[in-house]
Amino acid sequence: MTGGGRSHRTVVAVLLAAALPLALSGCKKESAQAAADNPSDPASLTILAGSELRDIEPLLPEIERAAKVKLNFQYSGTLEGTERLLAGEAPDVAWFSHAKYLTLQQDLKGRVLSSEKTMLSPVVLGVKESLARQWGWDRNSVTWKDIAARAQSGQLKYGMTNPAASNSGFTALIGVTAALSGRGDAITTADVNAPAIQGFLKGQALTAGSSGFLGDAYIREQDRLGGLINYESVLLGLNAGGNLREKLTLIYPREGIVTADYPALLMTGAKREAYTRLVDTLRSPEIQAKLTRETLRRPVTPGVKPDPRIPEALLVELPFPGQLDVLNAILTAYLDENRRPLNATFVLDVSGSMDGERLDALKTSLGNLAGGDTSLTGKFSRFSDREQVNLITFSSRVEDQRTFTLGSGQSADATRNDIRAYVNRLSPGGGTALYTALRAAYEGVRQQQAAQPDRSYSIVAMTDGEVNEGLDFAAFRRYYEALPAATKRVRVYPILFGDGDSQEMKDLAALTGGRTFDGRKNLASAFKDIRGYQ
């Protein structure tokens, strides 16, 4: 359910983009603009695509020439894309890593006119070679139960994307649930909270909202982690990228895995001819050979050999649940009951420049996270049960610090109401002391980590103007670099908004290992996207 990873690519994509001529990028932009400017052109296709497909962009000029079609890509996570389709958006083609969640939506029945698989990448576990040898996983077949046991005991700490935000995490969680329940596609809502699943998720020590960002984050934190769950192609790219101190052994559990098959879905009947030329080109031996070589995905066309770097593993496919309510129950249980509980700190600008529409947008954004957004993506991005939410408001100084601890069920609903009431009372005034407020946020995190080390911590920073009070960026950098290792690992996710210094916010994200989110057009959407990274 990718969506948040728009500014990050997998290691494979980065290497590929660096190796190909810059002219390809220019050709792609011109062609995409032509498709966008002429949506009724029978030789153009608008494509709503998963962000993980960004790594094929260098091949698009060749694909367009061969298919005689102009392509305009719009990137989205699967949940967000499904919501956009349910709301009436009408791309010519939808193209995600898999479409099982989308096609189970009753209101989309009949809108998918054709579906063609384009490439394959199973979601698997990569474990450090030393651990694989120590546990015998490099010699013997491994089960998901073996993996869950190592995770529950604390021996295996791994990274996995948020299943409510990224398809790789969603696919992995579905596969684990199917394998550990022993019920395959007959999973019921009663199976989603099995103790084995909870034990497996105890090992998740790193999360992200996109597969590419997760790979980058693993490189930064590889010394404290034992492995990574991601697309096979991403794991192979990491091994080939030269940034790992220890390569990953890919584990294909004996019970099976779920494979992303990247189906291209025709959504507009009038574009069937262009769609057919596109999928014929994508499935042609020439393009399939380039896709497997340059993205490390497996080909779908018979006779095309996978890239030699792809292991000759036997892929046992796990069945995918066929009931939408079961999939939603798996996601809800992950967010509210099974994953490590969250501790999310929001550093919020209430300076004088926020007066009016800007402060109204902030109140709406936080109100949505506190249960005010009942849309599909809203339900899966709200403050979760068991979460601790810290709100730090600032102007010329830190104005207020409040902590809200959510329980479960009705108790959590009541706390969400308290958050909305608090946010609605915010009023503007004063200057902008962002870094002073961020220092207060990290001090609060340090204290909370000492009392509750098992929570997952993150910080969101939102300001609409340049910092003109308190600490400057250089002083904050010195403070941050002196923090204890555990506190230093807590990322800051800055939101670009209003007249804030975009470059400085990017530098802040880079310093802490976070990433920026653009809220200048839609602040509520930026807040929602960040939830996939918390």
N, C-alpha and C positions, 0 to 999 in steps of 0.2 A: 504494500500500500504506500507506495512511494509517493512522495509529494514534496517533502521538505528538502530533498537533495538537489535543488536546482543549480546551486553554485559549486557542486562537487561532482567529480567523476571517479570512476574506478581507476585503479592503477593502470589497468590495461588501456583504458580510454586516454589517460594522460600521455602514456608512452606513444600511443598510436597517433594522437593529435600532434605531438611534437615531431613525429617522423614524417608526416605528410606535408606537402606544400601548402603554404598559407592560402594560396589561390583557391583551394577547394572550399575553404570556409567562406570566402567571398562569393563563390558561385552558389553555395548552398543558401546564403542569405538572400541573394537576388532571386533565386528560384522560389524560395519560401514566400518572399514578398509578393512575387507574381501570383502565386496560388492564393495568397490572402486577398490580393486586390481583385481577383476574378473568381469568386467562389462558384459562379455558375458555369465556368469554363469546363467542358466535358473532359479536358485533358489535365485538370487539376484536382487534387484531393486534399481536404483538410483532415488531419489525423490527430485524434486525442490519444496521447501515448504516455506510457509510464516513463518516469525520468531515467530509469536504467537504460533506456534505448538511446540515450544521448551518445553512447559510445559508437553507434553506427553512423553518426553524422559525417565523418570523413568519406564514407562510401556513398553518400546520397547523390552527389553529382553523377556518378557512374550509374547508379540505380535509376535515376530520373532519365538519363539518356537512353538506357536500354529499354525502359518501360514506356518511354515517350509520355511522361506524366510529370507534372509539377507538384511538389509536396510542401505542405505547410504544417509543421509540427507544433502542437500545443501540449505541454507536458503537465502531468497530473498524477497524483496517487490513485490507486484503484478505488478506494472509498470515495475520494473527492470526485473522481471521474464518474463513478456510478451515480453519485448525487447530482452531478451536472446533467447527466443523461435523463435522470428521473425528473429533473426540473424542466426538461424540454429542449436542452441543447442538442443540436443536430449536426455533429461532425460526419464526414463521409465515411471515415474509418475509425474504429477504436482498436488500439493496439497496446496491450499490456502483457506482462510476463505470463499471466494466465487469466482466464476470463470466467472461472467457475463461480465466483461470488457475484459477478455482474449478471451472468445468464440465469441465476436463480431468482433474480428480482421479478416478481410477478408483473409489475408495471412495465417491464422491458420485454416481456414475451412478444414475439413477432417483430421486434425492431431489428434483431440481428438476422440479416438476410443471407449471410454466408460467413463461413469461418474456415480459415486455412492456417495450419501450424507453419511457423517459419524457421524456428531453430529450437534447441533444447538446452536446458541447464538445470540439473538437479540441485536441490538445496541440501547441503551436507555439512558435516562438521570437519573443520581443520584443526588438528591438535599438534602442538609442538612435537618435533621429532623425538626429543628426549623423553617426553611423557609417553608417547606411543610405544617406544622401546621398553620403558619401565613397566608399562601395564600389559605388554604383549599385544598391543593393538596393531602393531606393524606386521604381525605374523598370523594372528588368529582373527576370525570373524567377530564382529562386535555387534551388540544389540543396543537398542535404545535404553533398555533396562540397565545395561552396563554403564552407559553414559549418565543416566539419571542417578545411579548409585554413587558414581564419582563426584557428581555435582552436589548431591545432598550431603556427602561427607565433608565437603569443603576442599577436596583435592583438585577439582576442576572448576576454574573460574573462566568464563567465556563471554564473548560479546555476541549479541543478537539484536537485530532491529526490532523496534516496537511493532508488534503485529497489527496494531490499529492504524499504523502509518505507512508501513512498507511491506511489499509482497514477500520478500525473503523471510522476514520474521513471521508473517501470517502463514506462509507455506510450511515453514518449519514447525510452527505450533500445531497446525492441523495434522501434520505427519506424526509428531510425537504423541498427540492425543489419540490418534488412530492406533498407533503401535502399542502404546502403554495400556490402553483400555482393552486391547485384544478383540475389539468389536468391529474394526474396519469401518466401512461406510455405514454401519448400523449404529454408530455412536448416537446416544441420546443426551439430552441436557443433563441427565443425572451423572454422566461420565466425565464431565468437564472439570470437576474438582477432585479427581482421584489423587490420593496422597503421592503417588509416583510422579504425577505431573508437577505438583507443588515442590517435590524434592528436586526434580530436574531444573525448575526455574530458580531454585536457590543459588545455582551456579551462575546466573546471569549477572555479571558485574559491569557490563558496559552495554549501553543502548544507543540508538540513533533513529532518526526518522527516514534514513535512506541507506541503501546498501553501500553506495560509494563513500558517504561520509563515515560509515562504520569502519570501512577498510582503512581510511585515513586515520581515524581515531585509534584503531588497533595498533597501527605503526607507532603512534605517540605513546601508547600505554602497554606495549607488548611485554615489557619486563614483569608486569604484575599479573598477566593473564596467561592462561594455558591454551587457549584456542579461540575459534571464531566460527559461528554458524552463518553461512552466506551461500550465495550461488557458487557452484563449482567454478564458474568462469572468474569470479572475483578472487577466490582463494588461489587459483592458479596464477592469476595476475599478480597477486601479492608475492607469491613465490618467485616469480620472474622479475619482480621490480627492483630487487637489490636493496630494499629498505628493511628487510627482516634480519634480525640477528640470529634467528633460528627458523628454518623453514617449517611449513605445516605439512603434516601427513593427513591426507584426505581420508575420512572414514565414511564408508557406505554401509549403514547399519543393516543387519541381516533381515530384520522385519520389512525393510523397504524404506523408500523415501518418496517425496512428492517432487515431480519434475515440472519446471516451468517450460511451457511449449510455445510461448509467444504467439498466440493466434491473432491474425489480422481479421477483424470483424467488419464486414460491410454493413453500414448503417443507412446508406442512401441508395435507393434502387436506381436512380438516374445515373449514378456513377459506376455501375457494374462493369462496364467495359474497361474503364481506367483501373478499377480495382483488380480485375482479372489480369491485366497487363502487369500491374505491380506485383501481385503474388506469384505470377509465373516467373517474373524476373527474380524475385527474392528466393524462389525455390530452384532456380536454374543452377546447374552444376558449377558454373563460373562464380556466381555470387555466393553460393553456399560455401565454396572452397575459401573464398576471401573472408566470409563471416567467421568461419571456424578458426582460420589462421589469425585473424586480427581482433576477434572478441573472445576467443577461447570457448565459444559455445559449440554444441554438437550439431551436426547437420541433420536435416530431416529428409533430405533427398537420397534415395537408395543409390549406392555406388560412390557417393562422396565420402572420403575418409576423414574422420576427425583429425584435428591437429595432433601431431605426435606427442605434444605435452599433455594431452587429455588422457587420463588413465583408462586402461581397458577393463573397467570395472563392470560387473554384472549389475544392472540397474533393476531392482525389484520395486515395482511401482505400488505404493500404498493407495487404497481407494480413497476418494475424496467424498466427504459427507454430502448427501444430496438434499439436505433440508436447511433452508435459510435460518430458521430459528436456532438450529444447533450451532451453525457458524457464529451467529450473533452471541449465543450463550458462551461459546469458547472465548470470544473477544472480551465480553463483559467480565467473565471470571478471571481472565488474565489481568485486566486493569484493576479490578476491585478486590480480588481475593488471592490470586496465585503469585503475582510478581512481588518483588521487594517493594515495600511501601515507599512512597515518594516524600521528599522534602523539597518544596519548590519555593524559592524566594523571588519576589517581584519588586524591583527597584523602580519606583514610579515618579515621574516628573509632575509636580503640581505647581510649577513656577507661574509667574504672571502671564507668560506667553501662551500658556495652555488654556487661557480663558476662552470660553465659547465652544465652538464646534470641536476643537481638539480635546478638551476635557470630556465633552459629551461622548466622543468616539472612544476614549479610554474607559469611561464608565460602561459603555455598551460592550466593549471587548471583554472586560473582566466579568461583567454580568453574564455574558454568554458562557464563560468557563465555569461560572457558578450555577449552571443549570438553566440559564435563560435561552440557550440555543437547543431546540429539540429536533434539529435536522439530523440526518444520518451521521454526518461527520461531527456534528455538535455533541451527540450522545457519547461518542467515543473519545472526545477531547475534553470533557468536563472534568472538574476536580474530582478525583477518584476517592472511593471509600478508603479509609486508613491513611489518607494523605495529610501532610502537614503543610499549610500554606502560610508563608510569611509575607506580609505586605509592608514595604518600607517606602514612605512618601518623603519627597525632598523638594526644597526650593533653594534658598540660600544656605540652608543647613538641613539636616535630617529633621523632618517635621514629626513623624510618628513611626512606630514600629509595632505591628500587631501580628500575632500568631494564631491561626485557626487550625485546630486539629479535628479532622473528620473521623467519625466513627464508621458505622455501617448502617445501611438501610435508612430508616426514618431519621436516625440521629445525624447521619451524613447530610441528608436533605435539609435538616434544620440549620446545620452549620453553613451550607451553601447559601441559605437565605440570609444568614448573618453577614456573610461576605458581601452579598449584593447590597444589603442595607448600609454597610460600612462604606463601600465604594461610592454609593449614591450621595454620601454626605461630603465627599471631597470638594474642596474649594481652592482656587488658584491664588497665587501671590508670591512675589520675591524673585530671586535670581536662580541660577542653575549650578548646584554643587553635586554633580553626578558622582564624581570619584570619591568624595567624602561619604556619600551614601553607599557606594560599592564597598568601601572599607568597612562600614557598619554591617553590610550584608555578610562579608566574609568572617567578621568577628562573630556574628550570630551563628553562622554555619559551623565555625570551629567549636563553639560551645555545644551546639546540638549534636555534632558528630561524636563528641566525647560521651554524651549520654545515650545516643542512639546510633551506633556505628553501622547498623544493618540497613539503614535507609539509603535511598538513591538521591543524591543532592544535585541541585542545579540552580542557576541564577539567571533571571531575565532582567535586562536593563532597557528602560524606555525613556528617552528624552527628546524634546522637540527643538532644542537649541544648542548652541555651543556652550561648553562649560566656562563659566565666568566667576565662580566662587569656589573656595576651598581648594582641595588637592587638584593639581593638574595631572595629565596622563603620565608624565615622567615620574612624579612622586608616587602615583598609584602603582606604577610598574615596580618601583623599588620595594614598596610594601608587599606586593604580590609575590615577588621573587623570594622574599624571606619567609613565606608561609610554610607551615609543615606540609609534608608531601601529600597527606590525605586531603587536606583542605585545598591545596594547590591544584588537585585534580578536578575540583568542581569548576565546571565550565560556565562562562558568561555568554548568553545569547542576546546580543544587542539588537534592538529594533530600530531601523532607519525610519525617522518620522519628522515631519515638519522641516525645520531649518537646521537640524542636527548635522554635525560634521561626519559625513559618510566615511571618509578615509580613516578618521580616528576611531570610529565604531568598528571598522574592519580590523584595525590594528588591535583593538581591545579583544575582539573575537580570536584573532590569531594568537595573541598572548596567552589566553586561557584555554585554547583548544576548542572554542565554540565556533559559531558561524552567525552571520548577520541574517536578519529577516527584514524584508522591505514592507513597511506598513504605510508608506506614503500615499498609496491609492486606497488601501483597505486595511486599516489597523486591526480590525477584528479577525480577518483572515490570517494575518501575521501571528497574532497570539494563538490562534488555533493550530497553525502549522508548527509552532514551537513545541506544542504538547507532545508531538511525536518524538522529540529529542529528550524528554524528561523522564 
